[in-house]
């Protein structure tokens, strides 16, 4: 009796050895992984940089907010504009005008 050893051995050879598609999939998976990393790296770096800028701006804004007065008066505004002298002269002129009006009504 003769058996068919070639058919049986061909099936066992296919199972024992990896096929060509399995051999090429490992490098392509590694290449795809590095491709994804290369694509994600600038995005993550940009997000990290934006977070740093936001933190720095938040610090500067908080310092400026803490330094300014909560309620500004007219005197504060005039002082900030450099018009304190002008305000004093306007008040003096108003007082002189009121004094002149009182003088006119008395005479």
Secondary structure as GFF3:
##gff-version 3
##sequence-region A 1 107
A	DSSP	alpha_helix	5	16	.	.	.	ID=ss1
A	DSSP	alpha_helix	20	67	.	.	.	ID=ss2
A	DSSP	alpha_helix	74	81	.	.	.	ID=ss3
A	DSSP	alpha_helix	84	106	.	.	.	ID=ss4
###
